[in-house]
Amino acid sequence: MTDREEVRHPGDTIELDQFLKLAQVVSSGGEAKRLIQSGVIQVNGEVETRRGRKLRPGDRVTAHGEDYVIEADESDGDGGEPE
C-alpha cells in the first residue's frame, strides 16, 4: 500500500521535474531527468517519461511507491470572504 502526500505549489501548473525536486523525491534536476527517463514515474496511473509534463491541481504522481497529489497553493491572502 502506498502513502499519499499532498504537495502545494504556487501557480496553475508545475513541470514534472520541478515537482520531483519540490517534493524532495530527488535532489537535483539531473537526478529528476534520469528518474523520469527510466520509466518509473507515473502520472495519473500512466508511465510518464517527459520532464516538462505540466502537472495541475488534482494530478497524482507516483514515485518510489509513494503517491503525491498536486494541490494549488491558495495562500493569496484573500481568505475567500467577500467585502
Residue pairs with C-beta under 8 A, 6 or more apart in sequence:
2 62
2 65
2 66
2 67
3 66
3 67
4 66
4 67
4 68
4 69
5 23
5 66
5 67
5 68
5 69
6 68
6 69
6 71
7 19
7 22
7 23
7 68
7 69
7 70
7 71
8 71
8 72
8 73
9 19
9 22
9 70
9 71
9 72
9 73
10 73
11 73
12 56
12 72
13 54
13 55
13 56
14 22
14 54
14 55
14 70
15 51
15 52
15 53
15 54
15 55
16 32
16 36
16 41
16 43
16 48
16 50
16 51
16 52
16 53
16 55
16 61
17 29
17 32
17 33
17 36
17 51
17 52
18 32
19 55
19 61
19 68
19 70
20 26
20 32
20 35
20 36
20 41
20 61
20 63
21 27
21 28
21 29
21 32
23 61
23 63
23 68
25 32
25 35
25 63
25 64
25 68
26 32
26 35
32 51
33 51
35 41
35 63
36 48
36 49
36 50
36 51
37 49
37 51
39 47
39 49
40 47
40 63
40 64
41 47
41 48
41 49
41 61
41 62
41 63
42 48
42 61
42 62
42 63
43 53
43 55
43 59
43 60
43 61
43 62
44 59
44 60
45 60
45 62
55 61
55 70
56 70
57 70
57 71
57 72
58 69
58 70
59 69
59 70
60 67
60 68
60 69
60 70
61 67
61 68
61 69
61 70
62 68
